[in-house]
Amino acid sequence: MKKTPFFQIKNLLVALLLATMLLTTSCKQQAKEIEPFKVEHVSWVPSATIYEVNVRQFTPEGTFKAFESHLTRLKELGVDVLWFMPIHPIGVENRKGSLGSYYSVKDYYAVNPEFGTLDDFKSVVAKAHELGMKVIIDVVANHTSHDAVLIAEHPDWYVRDSTGKVVSPFDWTDVAKLDYTKPELRKYMIDMLKYWVKDVNLDGFRCDVAAEVPADFWNDARAELDKVKPVFMLAESENIELMKYAFDVDYGWEFHHIMNSIAKGTKNVVDIETYLLKKATIYPKNALKMNFITNHDENSWNGTEFERMGAAVKTMATLSFVIDGMPLIYNGQEVGFNERLKFFEKDTIIWDDAANMTDFYKKLIALKKNYTALNAGETGADIFRIKSNADSTVFAFTRENEKEKLFMVFNLTAAKQNVKFIGDAHLGNYTEYFTGEAKEFVTEQEMALEPWDYKVYIKQ
């Protein structure tokens, strides 16, 4: 009998009102099929892990050349995509701090001399490609610095208030908002993106505050970029309209905040189920989410993963890799670096794996890469909830395809749990991925879980 993924339902409203019933009731009806979006992912995307690079803070030198020496280590870690935070020159006018924000771009066609030269960056790209990794850069299409090349050459390409003053979006006083009603600006930006793909051989872009730029611009840009070569596009957004024609992946902010809240004890497994139900109802399976426990914004402004999640860090990291989506690692995360990096100043990462995290993340990346059931999107397996007597505290589920079956168990509390699973979908002989321990699951079996315990069982 074919199993129905626990989050596939016919009526989202009913699911939200009766979320607790979902914990004890099997879903009998398939959700109405959602039309796939038009983006076609390149073949490496579903099993990939993204690694975010903050060049300024990565090494004492803070340069491309110094970073290049880490490429072999990152290859051994297993990452597939290197995402470089903005590498362009930073504006001086209204600058924040002594070095300024990477997101206050002065010239889209140049590189920040703080980091080195364009040839230095091309060398990094070439070496990464030799090692089998892809490279994307952060593109800040919504705004520039106040002393940008464009504001001098094309002052009419900016949004201005009633007095003629250039508008700064939000409270970002160091930047000036571009006006996408100008066809000439759109052409300039698309040509600029094509330059980085054609001349520097980039594999795509992470697009800053993507929802602040019109969706039709991104649609046009993606179509033009794919004519050069198939690219990968990541949107800093949760605006579904951007995903239809332009982006492979958007941010899993909602899931991230749920994990933070569970770690604090203010949310539980029901909130994960509600999130997955909503995601399955809104997003087609080929629209992917990026899952993360930290990134540059979270680290600098909201605290490290250890500040926010405490003893649940490894639990949430594992969950971010085995749930549907594409996982992210922010530089320093792989060694358990537990400091907020300064955003506008030099503040070097200390590469001392005192927390013994490197092997943990290496195993997580290999798990994601080696088991196709964990692929993101339509090439991966559905999530099937395994019910238990502790459904609000223990999140247990399988992901299974024709070749493999994985059974994941997460104690999402700071208390010990004795759990008894219901049904037979999880039965059989497994090997626990992290410990190598053999485990047989039989009917009505009890299982003891330590606080924040996590298990990934692979069917023998």
Buried (B, 14 or more C-beta within 10 A) or exposed (E): EEBBBBBBBEEBEEBBEEBEEBBEEEBEEEBEEBEBBEBEBBEBBBBBBBBBBBBBBBBEBBBBBBBBEBBEEBBEBBBBBBBBBBBBBBBEBBBBEEBBBBBBBBBBEBBBEBBBBBEBBBBBBBBBEEEEBBBBBBBBBBBBBBBBBBBEEBEEBBBBEEEEEBBBBEEBEBBBBBBBEBEEBBEBBBEBBBBBBEEBBBBBBBBBBBBBBBBEBBBBBBEBBBEBEBBBBBBBBBBBBBBBBBBBBBBBBBBBBBBBBBBEEEBBBBBBBBBBBBBBBEBBBBBBBBBBBBBBEBBBEBBBBBBBBEEBBBBBBBBBBBBBBBBBBBBBBBBBBBEBBBBBEBBBBEBEBEBEBBEBBBBBBBBBBEBBBBBBBEBBBBBBBBBBBBBBBBBBBBBBBEEBBBBBBBBBBEEEBEBEBBBEBBBBEBBBBBEEEEBEBEEEEEBEBEBBBBBBBBBE
